[in-house]
Amino acid sequence: MRIVNTTCIFPKGYDIFKALDRLKSAGFDVADIALDYYVETNGGFVSDGWREWTMEVKKHAESIGLELYQCHGVGLPEGFYNNPNDYAYRGLEFAGMTGIKWVVMHPQEIKGRT
């Protein structure tokens, strides 16, 4: 049996690398990355260097033996998916780059976005 937990158990914007370390040290084998928790920050997921950040996340998870199996993408109300540069599409690319097999999408509102 694989034991899974999600990074959304930590506060929004909590350092992803520390979150992965804490999950692993608590005995979890697999992680769900809550990408929606990284949108309202100025962190890696929303930065211009988000692809490099994504690869750092992947390498870090591999280095500590934590499988990235699923993520929660960023889903917003109607009209959000019109631009391939939006965070919804970025989340899908994040999944592809890290080898994540499943992306969960929940419609939600995020400050400053409609």
N, CA and C atoms as a LAMMPS dump frame, in Angstrom:
ITEM: TIMESTEP
0
ITEM: NUMBER OF ATOMS
342
ITEM: BOX BOUNDS ff ff ff
-5.0000000000000000e+02 5.0000000000000000e+02
-5.0000000000000000e+02 5.0000000000000000e+02
-5.0000000000000000e+02 5.0000000000000000e+02
ITEM: ATOMS id mol type element x y z
1 1 1 N 0.837 -1.174 0
2 1 2 C 0 0 0
3 1 3 C 0.886 1.244 0
4 2 1 N 0.52 2.192 -0.844
5 2 2 C 1.245 3.467 -0.87
6 2 3 C 0.441 4.488 -0.074
7 3 1 N 1.133 5.231 0.744
8 3 2 C 0.472 6.227 1.581
9 3 3 C 0.685 7.602 0.953
10 4 1 N -0.415 8.307 0.693
11 4 2 C -0.387 9.583 -0.03
12 4 3 C -0.918 10.706 0.855
13 5 1 N -0.337 11.883 0.698
14 5 2 C -0.9 13.087 1.295
15 5 3 C -0.635 14.246 0.342
16 6 1 N -1.299 15.348 0.585
17 6 2 C -1.218 16.5 -0.301
18 6 3 C -0.502 17.671 0.35
19 7 1 N 0.11 18.501 -0.464
20 7 2 C 0.809 19.67 0.06
21 7 3 C -0.16 20.743 0.562
22 8 1 N -1.465 20.579 0.32
23 8 2 C -2.404 21.596 0.817
24 8 3 C -2.647 21.478 2.318
25 9 1 N -2.001 20.528 2.977
26 9 2 C -2.096 20.483 4.439
27 9 3 C -1.243 21.585 5.068
28 10 1 N -0.394 22.208 4.252
29 10 2 C 0.428 23.324 4.699
30 10 3 C -0.228 24.628 4.235
31 11 1 N 0.102 25.751 4.849
32 11 2 C -0.507 27.032 4.448
33 11 3 C -0.201 27.393 2.992
34 12 1 N -1.064 28.167 2.395
35 12 2 C -0.838 28.624 1.018
36 12 3 C 0.512 29.309 0.921
37 13 1 N 1.249 28.955 -0.115
38 13 2 C 2.559 29.543 -0.342
39 13 3 C 3.692 28.913 0.451
40 14 1 N 3.393 27.885 1.25
41 14 2 C 4.432 27.209 2.032
42 14 3 C 5.483 26.638 1.079
43 15 1 N 6.725 26.755 1.425
44 15 2 C 7.812 26.302 0.564
45 15 3 C 7.592 24.846 0.125
46 16 1 N 7.514 24.628 -1.173
47 16 2 C 7.206 23.303 -1.733
48 16 3 C 8.258 22.267 -1.351
49 17 1 N 9.511 22.671 -1.297
50 17 2 C 10.582 21.733 -0.981
51 17 3 C 10.505 21.288 0.479
52 18 1 N 10.21 22.23 1.37
53 18 2 C 10.016 21.883 2.778
54 18 3 C 8.785 21.001 2.94
55 19 1 N 7.73 21.306 2.184
56 19 2 C 6.506 20.5 2.261
57 19 3 C 6.789 19.06 1.857
58 20 1 N 7.513 18.871 0.77
59 20 2 C 7.836 17.519 0.32
60 20 3 C 8.708 16.797 1.353
61 21 1 N 9.684 17.508 1.912
62 21 2 C 10.532 16.92 2.95
63 21 3 C 9.706 16.488 4.156
64 22 1 N 8.784 17.344 4.567
65 22 2 C 7.973 17.024 5.745
66 22 3 C 7.047 15.844 5.472
67 23 1 N 6.472 15.791 4.274
68 23 2 C 5.619 14.65 3.939
69 23 3 C 6.413 13.352 3.983
70 24 1 N 7.594 13.378 3.382
71 24 2 C 8.43 12.178 3.368
72 24 3 C 8.833 11.772 4.784
73 25 1 N 9.26 12.733 5.573
74 25 2 C 9.707 12.401 6.934
75 25 3 C 8.555 11.933 7.822
76 26 1 N 7.329 12.291 7.444
77 26 2 C 6.157 11.83 8.203
78 26 3 C 5.714 10.435 7.774
79 27 1 N 6.381 9.88 6.749
80 27 2 C 6.085 8.508 6.349
81 27 3 C 5.28 8.35 5.073
82 28 1 N 5.044 9.444 4.376
83 28 2 C 4.297 9.347 3.122
84 28 3 C 5.234 8.961 1.985
85 29 1 N 4.722 8.117 1.092
86 29 2 C 5.502 7.633 -0.046
87 29 3 C 5.199 8.386 -1.334
88 30 1 N 4.03 8.993 -1.375
89 30 2 C 3.517 9.616 -2.589
90 30 3 C 2.919 10.973 -2.221
91 31 1 N 3.094 11.956 -3.107
92 31 2 C 2.566 13.296 -2.831
93 31 3 C 1.616 13.766 -3.921
94 32 1 N 0.643 14.527 -3.486
95 32 2 C -0.269 15.275 -4.354
96 32 3 C 0.146 16.736 -4.205
97 33 1 N 0.561 17.358 -5.288
98 33 2 C 0.977 18.76 -5.26
99 33 3 C -0.251 19.638 -5.471
100 34 1 N -0.538 20.513 -4.527
101 34 2 C -1.679 21.424 -4.622
102 34 3 C -1.227 22.722 -5.292
103 35 1 N -1.196 22.717 -6.613
104 35 2 C -0.704 23.883 -7.352
105 35 3 C -1.53 25.131 -7.077
106 36 1 N -2.817 24.959 -6.803
107 36 2 C -3.665 26.117 -6.519
108 36 3 C -3.216 26.858 -5.259
109 37 1 N -2.438 26.225 -4.415
110 37 2 C -1.91 26.872 -3.215
111 37 3 C -0.674 27.724 -3.515
112 38 1 N -0.232 27.73 -4.768
113 38 2 C 0.967 28.485 -5.136
114 38 3 C 0.682 29.615 -6.115
115 39 1 N -0.6 29.918 -6.331
116 39 2 C -0.966 30.961 -7.293
117 39 3 C -0.958 32.342 -6.666
118 40 1 N -1.382 32.469 -5.432
119 40 2 C -1.502 33.783 -4.799
120 40 3 C -0.177 34.271 -4.209
121 41 1 N 0.902 33.592 -4.538
122 41 2 C 2.221 33.989 -4.045
123 41 3 C 3.047 34.473 -5.229
124 42 1 N 4.226 34.919 -4.97
125 42 2 C 5.145 35.294 -6.051
126 42 3 C 6.168 34.197 -6.265
127 43 1 N 5.807 32.968 -5.895
128 43 2 C 6.728 31.851 -5.938
129 43 3 C 6.94 31.262 -7.311
130 44 1 N 7.607 30.117 -7.305
131 44 2 C 8.043 29.464 -8.525
132 44 3 C 6.969 29.163 -9.545
133 45 1 N 5.802 28.703 -9.123
134 45 2 C 4.768 28.308 -10.074
135 45 3 C 4.262 29.482 -10.908
136 46 1 N 4.257 30.672 -10.357
137 46 2 C 3.743 31.84 -11.076
138 46 3 C 4.853 32.719 -11.637
139 47 1 N 6.1 32.309 -11.468
140 47 2 C 7.23 33.111 -11.943
141 47 3 C 7.515 32.847 -13.417
142 48 1 N 8.327 33.702 -14.004
143 48 2 C 8.753 33.493 -15.388
144 48 3 C 9.594 32.22 -15.513
145 49 1 N 10.242 31.834 -14.443
146 49 2 C 11.085 30.641 -14.451
147 49 3 C 10.361 29.407 -13.938
148 50 1 N 9.067 29.357 -14.161
149 50 2 C 8.28 28.255 -13.591
150 50 3 C 8.679 26.889 -14.13
151 51 1 N 9.142 26.794 -15.347
152 51 2 C 9.568 25.49 -15.876
153 51 3 C 10.825 24.987 -15.159
154 52 1 N 11.755 25.894 -14.881
155 52 2 C 12.95 25.515 -14.137
156 52 3 C 12.565 25.096 -12.725
157 53 1 N 11.652 25.856 -12.103
158 53 2 C 11.156 25.511 -10.775
159 53 3 C 10.511 24.125 -10.791
160 54 1 N 9.734 23.855 -11.824
161 54 2 C 9.078 22.549 -11.953
162 54 3 C 10.104 21.428 -11.965
163 55 1 N 11.174 21.604 -12.722
164 55 2 C 12.194 20.563 -12.784
165 55 3 C 12.93 20.429 -11.444
166 56 1 N 13.09 21.532 -10.711
167 56 2 C 13.687 21.462 -9.381
168 56 3 C 12.787 20.661 -8.437
169 57 1 N 11.474 20.876 -8.534
170 57 2 C 10.524 20.124 -7.706
171 57 3 C 10.639 18.634 -8.028
172 58 1 N 10.666 18.299 -9.311
173 58 2 C 10.777 16.903 -9.725
174 58 3 C 12.069 16.277 -9.18
175 59 1 N 13.192 16.961 -9.388
176 59 2 C 14.484 16.433 -8.931
177 59 3 C 14.527 16.281 -7.415
178 60 1 N 13.93 17.235 -6.723
179 60 2 C 13.926 17.153 -5.253
180 60 3 C 13.109 15.951 -4.784
181 61 1 N 11.934 15.78 -5.348
182 61 2 C 11.094 14.638 -4.969
183 61 3 C 11.827 13.325 -5.237
184 62 1 N 12.462 13.226 -6.393
185 62 2 C 13.221 12.011 -6.722
186 62 3 C 14.357 11.791 -5.728
187 63 1 N 15.036 12.86 -5.333
188 63 2 C 16.19 12.738 -4.439
189 63 3 C 15.806 12.246 -3.049
190 64 1 N 14.562 12.499 -2.631
191 64 2 C 14.137 12.035 -1.305
192 64 3 C 13.254 10.79 -1.396
193 65 1 N 13.066 10.279 -2.609
194 65 2 C 12.289 9.054 -2.786
195 65 3 C 10.794 9.232 -2.613
196 66 1 N 10.288 10.385 -3.014
197 66 2 C 8.866 10.681 -2.915
198 66 3 C 8.281 10.72 -4.321
199 67 1 N 7.277 9.9 -4.58
200 67 2 C 6.652 9.857 -5.895
201 67 3 C 5.628 10.982 -6.037
202 68 1 N 5.683 11.685 -7.15
203 68 2 C 4.671 12.682 -7.485
204 68 3 C 3.674 11.999 -8.411
205 69 1 N 2.513 11.663 -7.873
206 69 2 C 1.551 10.849 -8.601
207 69 3 C 0.362 11.653 -9.09
208 70 1 N 0.013 12.684 -8.349
209 70 2 C -1.191 13.46 -8.644
210 70 3 C -0.941 14.905 -8.269
211 71 1 N -1.668 15.816 -8.909
212 71 2 C -1.644 17.204 -8.469
213 71 3 C -3.044 17.789 -8.58
214 72 1 N -3.262 18.826 -7.835
215 72 2 C -4.475 19.619 -7.974
216 72 3 C -4.085 20.825 -8.807
217 73 1 N -4.674 20.913 -9.977
218 73 2 C -4.399 22.029 -10.863
219 73 3 C -5.183 23.249 -10.439
220 74 1 N -5.139 24.252 -11.268
221 74 2 C -5.825 25.509 -10.988
222 74 3 C -7.03 25.593 -11.913
223 75 1 N -8.203 25.567 -11.333
224 75 2 C -9.429 25.668 -12.114
225 75 3 C -10.187 26.913 -11.722
226 76 1 N -10.589 27.673 -12.687
227 76 2 C -11.325 28.904 -12.411
228 76 3 C -12.646 28.908 -13.168
229 77 1 N -13.489 29.863 -12.851
230 77 2 C -14.801 29.917 -13.513
231 77 3 C -14.717 30.025 -15.031
232 78 1 N -15.845 29.909 -15.644
233 78 2 C -16.016 29.944 -17.096
234 78 3 C -15.166 31.042 -17.749
235 79 1 N -14.571 30.718 -18.859
236 79 2 C -13.773 31.688 -19.606
237 79 3 C -12.301 31.639 -19.269
238 80 1 N -11.916 30.944 -18.222
239 80 2 C -10.519 30.923 -17.791
240 80 3 C -9.636 30.132 -18.745
241 81 1 N -10.186 29.123 -19.363
242 81 2 C -9.371 28.215 -20.162
243 81 3 C -9.177 28.688 -21.601
244 82 1 N -9.39 29.956 -21.859
245 82 2 C -9.261 30.477 -23.22
246 82 3 C -7.824 30.78 -23.618
247 83 1 N -6.949 30.919 -22.671
248 83 2 C -5.578 31.324 -22.947
249 83 3 C -4.609 30.228 -22.501
250 84 1 N -3.848 29.653 -23.421
251 84 2 C -2.932 28.575 -23.037
252 84 3 C -1.817 29 -22.095
253 85 1 N -1.662 30.298 -21.833
254 85 2 C -0.662 30.749 -20.87
255 85 3 C -1.208 30.836 -19.458
256 86 1 N -2.49 30.591 -19.276
257 86 2 C -3.092 30.667 -17.95
258 86 3 C -2.617 29.515 -17.071
259 87 1 N -2.842 29.658 -15.775
260 87 2 C -2.345 28.69 -14.815
261 87 3 C -2.97 27.308 -14.957
262 88 1 N -4.163 27.231 -15.505
263 88 2 C -4.776 25.91 -15.719
264 88 3 C -3.915 25.096 -16.675
265 89 1 N -3.516 25.707 -17.762
266 89 2 C -2.655 25.017 -18.725
267 89 3 C -1.256 24.796 -18.155
268 90 1 N -0.78 25.751 -17.389
269 90 2 C 0.538 25.611 -16.767
270 90 3 C 0.547 24.39 -15.846
271 91 1 N -0.545 24.192 -15.118
272 91 2 C -0.649 23.03 -14.235
273 91 3 C -0.602 21.728 -14.999
274 92 1 N -1.233 21.697 -16.163
275 92 2 C -1.191 20.492 -16.989
276 92 3 C 0.223 20.232 -17.493
277 93 1 N 0.915 21.296 -17.874
278 93 2 C 2.302 21.133 -18.322
279 93 3 C 3.203 20.718 -17.158
280 94 1 N 2.95 21.273 -15.974
281 94 2 C 3.677 20.87 -14.768
282 94 3 C 3.549 19.356 -14.579
283 95 1 N 2.331 18.858 -14.717
284 95 2 C 2.092 17.421 -14.555
285 95 3 C 2.891 16.622 -15.579
286 96 1 N 2.858 17.054 -16.818
287 96 2 C 3.6 16.353 -17.856
288 96 3 C 5.095 16.36 -17.61
289 97 1 N 5.623 17.485 -17.163
290 97 2 C 7.066 17.616 -16.938
291 97 3 C 7.538 16.784 -15.756
292 98 1 N 6.67 16.574 -14.774
293 98 2 C 7.065 15.851 -13.563
294 98 3 C 6.664 14.378 -13.6
295 99 1 N 5.91 13.991 -14.624
296 99 2 C 5.459 12.607 -14.714
297 99 3 C 4.212 12.313 -13.9
298 100 1 N 3.56 13.362 -13.426
299 100 2 C 2.316 13.189 -12.666
300 100 3 C 1.241 12.643 -13.596
301 101 1 N 0.536 11.622 -13.133
302 101 2 C -0.435 10.914 -13.969
303 101 3 C -1.841 11.483 -13.901
304 102 1 N -2.184 12.137 -12.827
305 102 2 C -3.557 12.597 -12.63
306 102 3 C -3.567 14.051 -12.187
307 103 1 N -4.435 14.852 -12.808
308 103 2 C -4.613 16.245 -12.424
309 103 3 C -6.077 16.436 -12.033
310 104 1 N -6.297 16.854 -10.807
311 104 2 C -7.639 17.127 -10.305
312 104 3 C -7.911 18.615 -10.508
313 105 1 N -9.052 18.938 -11.072
314 105 2 C -9.411 20.341 -11.301
315 105 3 C -10.716 20.64 -10.57
316 106 1 N -10.716 21.696 -9.747
317 106 2 C -11.912 22.185 -9.073
318 106 3 C -12.121 23.634 -9.503
319 107 1 N -13.283 23.983 -10.01
320 107 2 C -13.535 25.402 -10.294
321 107 3 C -13.413 26.206 -9.002
322 108 1 N -12.685 27.292 -9.063
323 108 2 C -12.479 28.121 -7.877
324 108 3 C -12.14 29.53 -8.279
325 109 1 N -12.24 30.441 -7.35
326 109 2 C -11.864 31.821 -7.612
327 109 3 C -10.581 32.136 -6.872
328 110 1 N -9.746 32.905 -7.52
329 110 2 C -8.478 33.316 -6.931
330 110 3 C -8.403 34.838 -6.998
331 111 1 N -7.941 35.456 -5.935
332 111 2 C -7.878 36.924 -5.862
333 111 3 C -7.272 37.514 -7.131
334 112 1 N -7.926 38.533 -7.655
335 112 2 C -7.407 39.252 -8.809
336 112 3 C -7.674 38.588 -10.135
337 113 1 N -8.301 37.42 -10.139
338 113 2 C -8.601 36.697 -11.369
339 113 3 C -10.105 36.503 -11.457
340 114 1 N -10.639 36.545 -12.649
341 114 2 C -12.078 36.264 -12.814
342 114 3 C -12.29 35.189 -13.816
